[in-house]
Structures are given as C-alpha cells and as structure tokens.
C-alpha cells in the first residue's frame, strides 16, 4: 500500500476519486436509461413504433458489448486522466447532439449520438471499477468497488424518476444534455483528486502474451459467465415485471412501476454492501458470497411463477434484487484479483462486455418465452438460470491472496 494513502490528504484524495467516478458513472447511467420512462412521448413526437423507440435504450447495451474490451485495453495502455477527460467530452457531445437531433425529429442521428454516449459509459465504468479498488487498502477493496458499482442503479433510478419531470418542464429532448452535463461535475472532482497521481496499476502496458493469457484464463471466464447470468436475471425482471404485475394482478402501470422500482432500489443497497458481506461475514472470501447469492435467488425467482398475493411478490422482488445485485457488486473486484495488474482494467472490461451482453439478450429471449408459453414458464426458466449460477459459482476459484493483498499504483 502506498504510504501516501495513509495521510489525511491522501484519504481526501481517495474519497474525491471515488466521488468523481461515482458521479461520472451515475451521469452516464442516467443518460443511458433516460428515454425509457418517456418512450410514449418520444414515439408520439417522432412517430416511432415501440420496438423502434426501444432501440434508444438497447443501443447503449449493444455499444457497451462491442466497445468495452477495446476501451479496457486503452485504459491499460494510456493515461487514465486523459481517457476520462475524453470520455467526459464524448458524453457532453452526445448529450448536445442528442438534443439537437431530438428537436429536429432525426431519429437516426439521435441513435448515433447514443452510440457515442455508450462509449463514454464503458470508459467510466471500466476505469472506475479498477482504479477505485486500487486506491484503498486490500481489505477495503471489495467495499470500495461495491460502493462504486451502486452508481449504476442510482443513475437508473435518477433517469427513470427525473426524465418525466424534465420532459414536463423543458420537453423530452432536454433529458440528453441534462444528464450528460452532470458528468462535468464528476470529471472536475476526479481531476482535482488525481492532480498528483492516479491510484491504479503500476505496471508496464500489457503485451500480446499477457492479453492472450487473460483471454484464455478459465477462472476469468467463469467469473464472466457468472456476470452474464446475473445481468440476465437483473434485466429480465426489470423489463418484464411491470407487464407481469399488470396482466397477472390487474394493477395500474403506475403501481406496477412503483413496485418494480424496488428492484433497482434494493440493488443499490446490495451492490454497496457486497464488499462488507465478503469481508466481514466470509473473512474476505469471494466465492461463498456468489454461491450464497445464487442459492437465495433460485427459489425467490421461481416463486414469481406460483405466488398469487401481491405482498409476496413484493417480498420476492426485494430478495431477488438484493441477491443478484450482491453478486454484480462483488464480481468487479473479484475479477481484478484473478489477473496480473497490467491487465486489470482489460479484465474488468471483458467482464463488463460479457455481463452487458446478458443484459441485452435476456429481455429479448424472455419475451419470446412469454409469447409462446407465458410468464410462469419464463420465471421457471429464470430459476434454472440462477441454478446454473450456483453450479458454476461452486467451480469459481478464490482470488490469489498474494495478488489481492499487494495492489500497485500508477502515477499517470
């Protein structure tokens, strides 16, 4: 551990680093989900079908899947500060471009602007997950990364709740530059906190051999598939729970939306507490947390297929939301502890790419199952996905303790 981090000034710098990354990620996540809660307005304004309008959200996931690994490789090779500044500029340009395209009714240009915003998001996420974990003592790494990953559900909640309010005051196109502008505050705090150094990886840029070893590492791929399963469950429930509640219980869309909001809300708690659970309950071990979370998720997800009382549905939402988000909050520190420092950000980027592919594919696959066999079958299949997570998590190795207890730092 760098001695500078033991001083009061360095503690303040580390806190500023975490706050800066948290705000950047929150801004990008709010920008990502912003169109979801105003899609009817967008459809009416531009004249779009539901499926076409939905691409304004889906394109962000598709972009992340494609660009995450290249972004991670860049972050492992170049100055983190410079790449973050570039990402912030890309997000601001995407917000302004999106506003201009939206006011002009130019759907395709709006879609392209969202691709640029998606690139900014993976830059913030991959850099934050790796650098935040390296800025603190090893025993606090999972806690710090867990807190950072809570920025995603916080941003989702902000985007879902705030977009209709913004649309009422300034029109729906204003949501794009508003959330993008939040990134300026985040990058300012980040740059001030890292003006002397950026805690992270003090290692030479990875060569082809290091990258080949990363992409052929069985342990890395086990964790990546676990992330795929967790994100698949997360987006399946987020996407289809409102319709399930409306169709199955006859409640209004507003009421179903409020109940569904419990899912990401409890997720923020789950992600933030993932490190604490790992470090306090399981003495720093990672695998038992992942195994336990998937074990809890199996019956909770299956319960949706059988419950007939709304109160039990609410309970299941809380249990599944906490369990699944506990996993995702931990995996981003877990994977960095499985690889050499030189490829830490690339490993996080690979995890992001695979996980978000699950987020992209699961709602589509679930929709097909629902159309053919109904909601009950879809929830049973989701329970099977969680059970696969249990079996796979049992094969996951514990991180190399020597690697986990000796983080390095860079000075870029």
Phi, psi and omega in degrees: 000131180294132183298333181299334181283354178269354180272159179299320180299316182292326176297321177295320179296319179295319177296319177297322177300313180296315180297316181299312178295321180299315180293320178298313180293321178297316179299315181292322179292320177297318176298321182298312187268351188311317182293339189302317185274358177235022181302321177301322177294319180295316179300315182292321184289316184260343181080060184243150169286161181300316182295323179291316179296324181299336179294341178295336173265314184299327182298333178294318179292317179299318178298317181297319180300319185281321189261350187299310182295313175303321178296321178295319178297318178298317180295329177284344185252337187234171181302125179299318181302314182293319181293322179294319177298317176300315180299319179296318177300319179296320180293318180295316178297318179299319179296314180293318179297317179297319178299315181297316180294320181294317180293333178273355181072023183266089185300313184297319178291326175297318179297318179295322178297328179290331175298316178297319176296325177295323176297318178299320182299314183291331176297310180299316185293310183294317179294315183296316182297326181275312186290318180300319180292333181272353184272354185234168177299150184308322183290346179252002187301308183297326178294314181297316180293322177300317177297316179300316183294342176294346179299330181295305177294330176296315177296321178298315180298317179298315181294319180292318183281320188278330186300314177299324179294316178296317181299323179293328184270314189236003183091149186297331179299339183290345182296329185290307179289332182297307182290325178298322181295335177300332180296334180296319177297317180298315182291329177296313178296319179299314182294322177295320182288336185247021183294337178265319179195160175248111175301137181174232188252116178264075183210158178294155178302139184295139175268183184295327180295317179296319179292322179296319178296323178297311186284353176246014182277115183298319181299319179299316182290329175298314180294322179297317179293323175300321177293321176302314181295317181295315179291327177298314178296318182299311183283331175300311182290317179302321186280316191256350179298317179303315180294320178300316180293319181293315182285323186272334184238356176069022179270165183287164176298323179297316180292320179293323177296321179295318179292320179295329180299340175300329186296303176291331180296312178290337177295324178298322178291317180299314181296316182295328184267358184300316180293321179297316179299314180298315188277328183266318184275320185247022174055040177086357180283144183262316186302316181300328179294314182294314179300311182299320182296314179293324177299316179294323184292327185304300182292330181293320178290316179299329182301330179301332182283346188237337185290147180236000179245135186298327180298321178292326177298316178300319177297318179295322178300316181295314183295311181294317181301317180291314184296312183292320180286335173298319178296307185295328178293330184270327188299331184284340169270326179305309187291326179294336179276353181265352188231163176295155182303326185297336182243021182299312181290324177297321178296317177298320180296320177296317177300317178299315182298312181293317180298315182287339171295321174297319179296326180285318188276326188300313180299325180291313179297318180296320178300321178295317179296317181297317179298324186268327188226353177098171184293321183301315178297320180298318179290326176295319176297320178297323175298323176295322176298317178296322179294321174300323177300321177299310183298319181289321180298329178295338178267352183289136180278157169285145178301151175300116187295328177294317177296318184291335186260004180227069178290151178250171183224147176251171182235020182282000000 
